[in-house]
Structures are given as C-alpha cells and as structure tokens.
Amino acid sequence: MAVTTAPPKGSPRGNKDASRTEGQGRLATMLISPTMIVLLLVIGFPIVSAVRQSLYTRRKGVDERGFVIEGDKFVGLENYTGIFSGSTADAFWNAFYVTTMFTTVSVVIEVVIGVSMALIMHKALKGRGLIRAAILVPWAIPTAVSALLWQWIFDANGIANQLLNSEVLWSTDGVQAQLAVIIADTWKTAPFIGLLTLAGLQVIPNEVYEAAKLDGVGAGKQFWHITLPLVKPALMVAVLFRILDNLRMFDLPWVLIGRGKPSVETLSILAYEETSTSDFGPASAYAVLLFLYVALVAYAFVRLLGADVIGDADEKKQEMKAKRKRRGLVARGDTP
C-alpha cells in the first residue's frame, strides 16, 4: 500500500511549506489584533478597574480644619469581608439564592418550551414563516418594554387576575412576585433557545430519520436517540448564554416588581443598591463576586457538559480521526 510521507524539513518543499505557514500565522495575528485590542479595552479594563475599586472605600468625616475629607482610602479585603458579616451577609445570601433560583427554574422551563418551539418551526407547515416570526417577536422586544407590558398584565386589575378570578398582588414581596418574574422571563427568552435549536435541527440530514423509520423506530425514540444528541451542541450553547444572562438579571425584576423587594433582589440589584451611598468600593466588591460566580458557572458548564462555545468540535474530531488512522498504520507495520 502506498503511503504519502511528509517532505523532510531541510528540503525546498518543506522550507516552502514552513514559510507559508509562518506567513499565514503572521497574517492571522495582524487581522485579529484590532479585535483583541478592542476586547481588552472594553472587557479587560473595566474588570481591572472594578477589582481595584473594590480594595478602596470612600473617606468619611471632616479633618481638623473642618473640611470634608475627600478621596478614597485603601482598605484591602475589608469590603469583601464586610459582605459576609452581619446583616449584610443575610442580604448577600438572599440575593445569591434568588439569582440562582431564577437562573435554574427559568432556564429549565425555557429549554422545554424553546425546544418545542424549534420542533414546531422546523415542521413543513403552511404559514411556517408567519409562525416563526410570531414566535420570535417576544425575543425582539427590549427587556424593559416587556417588563412594562407584564406589569400591566399583573396589575391588581389586570388580565392575569381576571383570568384567575382572584385578586393576587403580584408586585408585592413574596412568591407571587418571583412567579411573575419567571413567567415574564420565560415568555421573552424561550424563543432565543428555540432559534438556536432550530439552527441545529436544520443541519440534521433527513436520511437519518428515513433510515430510522425503515428500522421501525418511533417518533419518541427518534427524538431521544437522534434529534436530541445531534442538536446538543447548539442547545448547549443556547443554554449557556441563557444561564449567563439570568445570573446577571437586573432590569426585569427592577421594572416589573420594583426596588426594595427581597424576594426578587438579585446580585446585580444588590450591587446597584450599594452605589446609592456613593461608596463604590462595596458595590465593586459585589460586582467582582458576581463576575467570579458567572465565570465559575460558565467554566463548570463547559467542562462538565462539553458546550462547543468556541467552535472547535470539528477540529477535535479531525484530530481524533487522524490519530486513529496513524494508529492503524502503525499496527499494520506501515510508516505514517
């Protein structure tokens, strides 16, 4: 069997290939450099500034001459330790629980509804384009606007109470406020998961389903053993984006329910409330903790569930195929 071997490094062809690879690498670096610089300025600089600000606090009081003391005072980790002590600790853990609860419950419901939407939009039905547009309308509405719409729905004299034939005070502190936020968030963002899932469904070949039908596989087994595994990469990316968005939730409960309601007070709202005293040190500490929480959840999600966020799944598959091929050649005694 004829086996193609790579040219020696010292040969003219090998030098030419090496020069071409180096030239492509330099070109790629030049093309991506502006993007990386913008990312460093837009993302890196605010993060560094927040970390630095969290180590300072605003000076208070007056000096010996009776003038107000201005400027910041370096306090190290006192802003962080202050979060976990006294009544501040209760507020922090309450916000942590509320943020995690909203994220978990909302994302689970949105995945179920979003996948159902994607399956409906994927079917060759009459008026499919109109159905897709109608499903995607809520996602296109700004969050603050949708919060106002749902505020009218959940008003004491709104349509929600009329349909339930009750007088639930949705905007007061309690479980009903949490339920209102979850419903509004699901209505708005489930189409996002449906849109990305639909993109994954459209790349699945029809031959796979035709072969399954010939083998007598039912619709339920087709979904669990064919559709779900093949659409998993797109679905995992959609779920990751929704988790990150919900962990940073601010505007929906703020507009829909209002401030000063512990049952819907998220970490972002708590950090914003700290800025009302103009002491940005503790507020920055809250922001840094939220950033670490989001980064940890994203890392765990990618590592444990294998979400293909950076799109390197195909490259990894090709590498695995190449390794298997080389192993097969070696096993047969051929030189790869």
WOWO-V145734 format. One record per residue. N is the residue number from 1. RES is the residue in one small letter. OMEGA is omega in degrees with one decimal (none if undefined). NEAR is the number of other ideal C-beta (glycine too) atoms within 12 Angstrom. Layout:
BEGIN
n->N res->RES omega->OMEGA near->NEAR
n->N res->RES omega->OMEGA near->NEAR
END
This chain:
BEGIN
n->1 res->m omega->-178.8 near->10
n->2 res->a omega->-179.2 near->7
n->3 res->v omega->179.3 near->15
n->4 res->t omega->-179.6 near->11
n->5 res->t omega->178.7 near->13
n->6 res->a omega->179.4 near->13
n->7 res->p omega->178.1 near->14
n->8 res->p omega->-177.8 near->12
n->9 res->k omega->-176.4 near->12
n->10 res->g omega->-178.1 near->10
n->11 res->s omega->178.5 near->13
n->12 res->p omega->-178.9 near->12
n->13 res->r omega->178.8 near->15
n->14 res->g omega->177.9 near->16
n->15 res->n omega->-180.0 near->15
n->16 res->k omega->178.9 near->15
n->17 res->d omega->179.4 near->17
n->18 res->a omega->178.7 near->19
n->19 res->s omega->179.3 near->14
n->20 res->r omega->179.0 near->14
n->21 res->t omega->178.4 near->14
n->22 res->e omega->178.3 near->14
n->23 res->g omega->177.2 near->14
n->24 res->q omega->178.1 near->14
n->25 res->g omega->177.7 near->14
n->26 res->r omega->178.9 near->14
n->27 res->l omega->178.6 near->13
n->28 res->a omega->178.8 near->14
n->29 res->t omega->179.0 near->14
n->30 res->m omega->-177.5 near->14
n->31 res->l omega->-176.0 near->12
n->32 res->i omega->-176.8 near->14
n->33 res->s omega->178.5 near->14
n->34 res->p omega->178.6 near->12
n->35 res->t omega->-179.5 near->15
n->36 res->m omega->178.2 near->16
n->37 res->i omega->178.5 near->14
n->38 res->v omega->178.9 near->13
n->39 res->l omega->178.0 near->15
n->40 res->l omega->-179.6 near->15
n->41 res->l omega->-174.4 near->15
n->42 res->v omega->-175.7 near->12
n->43 res->i omega->-174.4 near->17
n->44 res->g omega->-177.2 near->15
n->45 res->f omega->177.4 near->15
n->46 res->p omega->179.7 near->18
n->47 res->i omega->179.3 near->23
n->48 res->v omega->179.7 near->17
n->49 res->s omega->179.2 near->18
n->50 res->a omega->178.5 near->28
n->51 res->v omega->178.8 near->23
n->52 res->r omega->-178.5 near->21
n->53 res->q omega->-178.9 near->29
n->54 res->s omega->179.4 near->37
n->55 res->l omega->-178.6 near->25
n->56 res->y omega->173.6 near->26
n->57 res->t omega->-177.0 near->29
n->58 res->r omega->176.7 near->25
n->59 res->r omega->-178.9 near->19
n->60 res->k omega->176.4 near->16
n->61 res->g omega->-179.5 near->12
n->62 res->v omega->178.9 near->11
n->63 res->d omega->-176.6 near->12
n->64 res->e omega->178.8 near->7
n->65 res->r omega->178.2 near->7
n->66 res->g omega->178.0 near->8
n->67 res->f omega->178.6 near->11
n->68 res->v omega->179.3 near->12
n->69 res->i omega->-180.0 near->16
n->70 res->e omega->178.8 near->13
n->71 res->g omega->-178.4 near->13
n->72 res->d omega->180.0 near->21
n->73 res->k omega->179.5 near->18
n->74 res->f omega->-178.7 near->17
n->75 res->v omega->178.6 near->22
n->76 res->g omega->-176.4 near->16
n->77 res->l omega->-178.1 near->21
n->78 res->e omega->178.4 near->21
n->79 res->n omega->178.9 near->37
n->80 res->y omega->179.0 near->26
n->81 res->t omega->177.7 near->19
n->82 res->g omega->179.2 near->26
n->83 res->i omega->-174.3 near->33
n->84 res->f omega->-179.4 near->21
n->85 res->s omega->174.9 near->17
n->86 res->g omega->-178.8 near->11
n->87 res->s omega->177.4 near->13
n->88 res->t omega->178.6 near->23
n->89 res->a omega->178.5 near->17
n->90 res->d omega->178.9 near->17
n->91 res->a omega->-178.8 near->28
n->92 res->f omega->-177.8 near->35
n->93 res->w omega->173.9 near->21
n->94 res->n omega->178.3 near->24
n->95 res->a omega->177.6 near->37
n->96 res->f omega->178.7 near->27
n->97 res->y omega->-178.3 near->23
n->98 res->v omega->179.5 near->37
n->99 res->t omega->-179.5 near->39
n->100 res->t omega->179.9 near->24
n->101 res->m omega->177.5 near->29
n->102 res->f omega->-177.8 near->44
n->103 res->t omega->-176.0 near->36
n->104 res->t omega->-175.3 near->21
n->105 res->v omega->-176.6 near->27
n->106 res->s omega->-176.8 near->40
n->107 res->v omega->178.4 near->36
n->108 res->v omega->179.4 near->23
n->109 res->i omega->-178.4 near->26
n->110 res->e omega->178.5 near->42
n->111 res->v omega->-179.7 near->33
n->112 res->v omega->-178.7 near->21
n->113 res->i omega->-179.0 near->30
n->114 res->g omega->177.8 near->42
n->115 res->v omega->177.1 near->34
n->116 res->s omega->176.5 near->22
n->117 res->m omega->-179.2 near->34
n->118 res->a omega->178.9 near->38
n->119 res->l omega->178.1 near->27
n->120 res->i omega->-179.0 near->23
n->121 res->m omega->-177.6 near->31
n->122 res->h omega->-178.7 near->29
n->123 res->k omega->179.5 near->17
n->124 res->a omega->-179.0 near->12
n->125 res->l omega->174.4 near->13
n->126 res->k omega->-178.0 near->8
n->127 res->g omega->-178.0 near->13
n->128 res->r omega->179.0 near->16
n->129 res->g omega->178.6 near->13
n->130 res->l omega->178.7 near->13
n->131 res->i omega->179.1 near->23
n->132 res->r omega->-179.7 near->24
n->133 res->a omega->-178.8 near->16
n->134 res->a omega->-179.5 near->18
n->135 res->i omega->-175.2 near->31
n->136 res->l omega->-179.4 near->26
n->137 res->v omega->-179.1 near->18
n->138 res->p omega->-178.7 near->30
n->139 res->w omega->-178.1 near->30
n->140 res->a omega->-178.8 near->17
n->141 res->i omega->176.8 near->21
n->142 res->p omega->-174.9 near->15
n->143 res->t omega->-179.8 near->30
n->144 res->a omega->179.4 near->19
n->145 res->v omega->178.3 near->20
n->146 res->s omega->176.7 near->29
n->147 res->a omega->176.9 near->32
n->148 res->l omega->177.7 near->20
n->149 res->l omega->-179.7 near->26
n->150 res->w omega->175.0 near->35
n->151 res->q omega->175.9 near->28
n->152 res->w omega->179.6 near->22
n->153 res->i omega->-177.8 near->26
n->154 res->f omega->175.5 near->37
n->155 res->d omega->-179.4 near->21
n->156 res->a omega->177.5 near->19
n->157 res->n omega->-176.3 near->15
n->158 res->g omega->-175.3 near->22
n->159 res->i omega->180.0 near->17
n->160 res->a omega->179.0 near->27
n->161 res->n omega->177.3 near->21
n->162 res->q omega->178.5 near->15
n->163 res->l omega->179.7 near->11
n->164 res->l omega->-177.5 near->15
n->165 res->n omega->-178.6 near->9
n->166 res->s omega->179.1 near->15
n->167 res->e omega->179.1 near->16
n->168 res->v omega->176.8 near->24
n->169 res->l omega->-172.4 near->21
n->170 res->w omega->-175.0 near->38
n->171 res->s omega->175.8 near->34
n->172 res->t omega->-176.8 near->21
n->173 res->d omega->179.1 near->22
n->174 res->g omega->-178.2 near->18
n->175 res->v omega->-178.8 near->19
n->176 res->q omega->177.0 near->27
n->177 res->a omega->176.8 near->33
n->178 res->q omega->178.9 near->33
n->179 res->l omega->178.7 near->29
n->180 res->a omega->179.2 near->39
n->181 res->v omega->-179.3 near->47
n->182 res->i omega->179.6 near->38
n->183 res->i omega->-179.3 near->31
n->184 res->a omega->-179.7 near->41
n->185 res->d omega->178.3 near->44
n->186 res->t omega->179.9 near->34
n->187 res->w omega->-175.8 near->32
n->188 res->k omega->-166.6 near->38
n->189 res->t omega->174.4 near->42
n->190 res->a omega->176.0 near->35
n->191 res->p omega->177.8 near->36
n->192 res->f omega->176.8 near->39
n->193 res->i omega->177.8 near->44
n->194 res->g omega->-179.5 near->38
n->195 res->l omega->179.8 near->34
n->196 res->l omega->177.1 near->36
n->197 res->t omega->177.2 near->41
n->198 res->l omega->177.5 near->33
n->199 res->a omega->177.1 near->23
n->200 res->g omega->179.5 near->29
n->201 res->l omega->-174.3 near->33
n->202 res->q omega->178.2 near->22
n->203 res->v omega->177.6 near->17
n->204 res->i omega->-178.8 near->28
n->205 res->p omega->177.1 near->13
n->206 res->n omega->-179.4 near->16
n->207 res->e omega->179.8 near->11
n->208 res->v omega->-179.8 near->21
n->209 res->y omega->178.3 near->23
n->210 res->e omega->177.1 near->14
n->211 res->a omega->178.9 near->14
n->212 res->a omega->178.0 near->24
n->213 res->k omega->178.4 near->16
n->214 res->l omega->178.6 near->11
n->215 res->d omega->177.5 near->14
n->216 res->g omega->179.7 near->10
n->217 res->v omega->-179.3 near->19
n->218 res->g omega->-177.8 near->14
n->219 res->a omega->179.8 near->15
n->220 res->g omega->178.8 near->12
n->221 res->k omega->176.1 near->17
n->222 res->q omega->-179.4 near->25
n->223 res->f omega->-173.8 near->23
n->224 res->w omega->-173.1 near->17
n->225 res->h omega->179.5 near->18
n->226 res->i omega->-174.5 near->27
n->227 res->t omega->-175.0 near->30
n->228 res->l omega->178.0 near->24
n->229 res->p omega->-176.9 near->19
n->230 res->l omega->-179.8 near->23
n->231 res->v omega->-176.3 near->33
n->232 res->k omega->-179.3 near->27
n->233 res->p omega->179.0 near->32
n->234 res->a omega->-179.1 near->35
n->235 res->l omega->-179.7 near->36
n->236 res->m omega->176.9 near->30
n->237 res->v omega->178.5 near->31
n->238 res->a omega->179.8 near->38
n->239 res->v omega->179.1 near->39
n->240 res->l omega->178.9 near->35
n->241 res->f omega->179.5 near->28
n->242 res->r omega->177.7 near->43
n->243 res->i omega->-179.8 near->39
n->244 res->l omega->178.4 near->29
n->245 res->d omega->-177.6 near->32
n->246 res->n omega->177.2 near->41
n->247 res->l omega->178.5 near->35
n->248 res->r omega->-174.1 near->30
n->249 res->m omega->179.1 near->44
n->250 res->f omega->-167.9 near->34
n->251 res->d omega->-176.8 near->27
n->252 res->l omega->177.5 near->41
n->253 res->p omega->-179.2 near->46
n->254 res->w omega->-178.6 near->28
n->255 res->v omega->-174.5 near->29
n->256 res->l omega->-175.2 near->40
n->257 res->i omega->-179.5 near->39
n->258 res->g omega->-177.1 near->24
n->259 res->r omega->177.8 near->21
n->260 res->g omega->178.9 near->19
n->261 res->k omega->-176.2 near->30
n->262 res->p omega->-177.1 near->27
n->263 res->s omega->179.5 near->29
n->264 res->v omega->-178.3 near->44
n->265 res->e omega->-179.8 near->38
n->266 res->t omega->179.4 near->43
n->267 res->l omega->178.5 near->41
n->268 res->s omega->178.0 near->35
n->269 res->i omega->179.5 near->39
n->270 res->l omega->177.9 near->40
n->271 res->a omega->178.8 near->36
n->272 res->y omega->179.9 near->27
n->273 res->e omega->-179.8 near->26
n->274 res->e omega->-179.4 near->34
n->275 res->t omega->-178.3 near->21
n->276 res->s omega->178.4 near->15
n->277 res->t omega->-178.1 near->14
n->278 res->s omega->174.4 near->15
n->279 res->d omega->-171.2 near->26
n->280 res->f omega->178.1 near->27
n->281 res->g omega->177.0 near->36
n->282 res->p omega->178.4 near->39
n->283 res->a omega->177.4 near->32
n->284 res->s omega->177.3 near->34
n->285 res->a omega->174.9 near->38
n->286 res->y omega->-179.4 near->39
n->287 res->a omega->179.1 near->34
n->288 res->v omega->178.2 near->31
n->289 res->l omega->177.1 near->35
n->290 res->l omega->177.9 near->36
n->291 res->f omega->178.6 near->27
n->292 res->l omega->178.6 near->21
n->293 res->y omega->179.7 near->29
n->294 res->v omega->-179.6 near->29
n->295 res->a omega->-180.0 near->20
n->296 res->l omega->179.3 near->18
n->297 res->v omega->179.6 near->30
n->298 res->a omega->179.6 near->28
n->299 res->y omega->179.8 near->18
n->300 res->a omega->-179.6 near->16
n->301 res->f omega->-178.9 near->27
n->302 res->v omega->-177.0 near->24
n->303 res->r omega->-174.4 near->13
n->304 res->l omega->-175.8 near->13
n->305 res->l omega->174.1 near->20
n->306 res->g omega->177.2 near->21
n->307 res->a omega->-178.2 near->30
n->308 res->d omega->-175.2 near->23
n->309 res->v omega->-175.1 near->23
n->310 res->i omega->173.9 near->14
n->311 res->g omega->-179.2 near->12
n->312 res->d omega->-178.2 near->15
n->313 res->a omega->-179.7 near->20
n->314 res->d omega->178.8 near->13
n->315 res->e omega->179.2 near->13
n->316 res->k omega->178.0 near->16
n->317 res->k omega->178.7 near->14
n->318 res->q omega->177.4 near->13
n->319 res->e omega->179.0 near->14
n->320 res->m omega->177.5 near->14
n->321 res->k omega->179.1 near->14
n->322 res->a omega->178.5 near->15
n->323 res->k omega->178.1 near->15
n->324 res->r omega->179.8 near->15
n->325 res->k omega->178.8 near->18
n->326 res->r omega->177.6 near->17
n->327 res->r omega->178.7 near->14
n->328 res->g omega->177.5 near->16
n->329 res->l omega->179.2 near->19
n->330 res->v omega->-180.0 near->14
n->331 res->a omega->178.9 near->11
n->332 res->r omega->-179.9 near->13
n->333 res->g omega->178.7 near->10
n->334 res->d omega->177.6 near->16
n->335 res->t omega->-179.9 near->13
n->336 res->p omega->none near->19
END
